[in-house]
Amino acid sequence: MSVQIDYPKSSDMPTSHLPFSPAVRVGDLIFVSGQASVDATGKIVSDTFEGEFRRSVENLRKIVEAAGSDLKHVIQTRNYVRDHTDLPRYNELYREYFSEPFPARTTITNCLSAALRYEIECVAVVIRP
């Protein structure tokens, strides 16, 4: 059986000088690499936890949409929070972007360098007409 593997790209997606694809689409599944608070050129934009969270999720949204889906069709997220004291705010912000039934979720704390406060990756399902 032949499986189609695509690497979606869009002018809206942030770029990176690092060796990874922002997204890989295999059949009806989209795998999105970790997205952080970066601008369109991939430069880190330091901010408050909330600012970095929002920029990261908006970057994720752009990539998921370029690959043929949206945040409502995200089925799993992996989240990296630098400081565990940000967890209450993280849960509040997360509910603004994802609603019930929530995607499966993993959250890891105390794991990012000082340059980042938050990062998110996901698996989504392609929207079929």
N, C-alpha and C positions, 0 to 999 in steps of 0.2 A: 504494500500500500504506500502510495506517495503522499507525503504530508507537505502542505504548503507552509513555508516559513517566510514571513515578511518583516521588514524593519521600517515601520511607519515614520515618516518625517513630515514636518510642517514648518513653515517660517515662524510660527508662533512658539514653537518648542525651544526651550533653552538649550544652548549647546554646551559641550564640555570638551576640554582638552584631554580628559582621562580616557582610557581604553574601554569604553562600554557603550552599548546602545541604550538610548533612553527607553525604548520599548521593543519588544519582540512579540509578534502576533503569530500564533500557531493555531490553525483552524479557527475556532470561535473563542479562543482564550488570548488575552493580552497580558503580558508580563511587563510591568513597569519598574525600571530600576529606581533606586532611592533618589528622591527629590528633596533638595534642601532649599534654603533661602538664597537663591542665585538670580542674577539678572539674565537677560537674553544671551549674553556672551559667556555665561558660566561663572562670572565673578560673584563670590560670596557677598551677600548684603547682610551685614550684622544689624540686629534690631532687637526689640524686646521679644520675649517668648511668643507673645501673640502675633507680632509682626512677622516673625520668622515662620510661625505655624501657617499663617494665612498665605504667605508667599509660596511656601512649599506645597501646600494643597492646591493653590492656583496653578503652579507649574505642573503638578500631577494631573489636574483637570485638562490642561492644554494637550498633554500627551495622550491621555485616554481618549479625548475627543478626536484627535488626529488619527487615532487607531480605529475609530468606528464605534465608540461607546460613550458613556458618561458616568458621572459619579454614582448614579442610581444603580448602575450595573456592575459596580465594584463588589466582588465577592469575598475578598480577603485583603487586609492591610497589615503591614508590619511597620511599627512606629518606634522611633528612637528618640528618647527625651534625655537631654544631657543632665538635667537636675530634677531629682525626684520631687522637689518641692513645687514643681510646675504641674504635677499630675492633676490636681483639681481643676486648674484652668484648661489644661489639655482636654479633659473630659467634657468640659463645657463647650469649648471650641469645636471639638470633634462632632458633637451633636448638631452643630450648625451646618455641617457639610454632609453628614451621613445620618440617615434616619432608620427607624425600625421598619423591617427587621434589619438590624445592623449587619455589616459584613463580619465575617470571622476576623479576629484581631489579635495581634501579639504586640505587646508594648515592652520595650527594654529601656531601663534607665541607667544613668551613670556610665554611658558608653560612647559619647561623642567627644571630639576634641574641643578645645576652648573656642574654636572658630565657629562652631554651630551649636544652636540650642535645640534643633528639631530636624528630623528627616523622616520621610514616609515613602514606602514602596507599596505596590498593590498588584493584585490579579483581578482582571475584569473580564466580563463576557461581552462579545461583540453584539451590537443591537442588530437584529434581523428584521427587515420590513414585513 
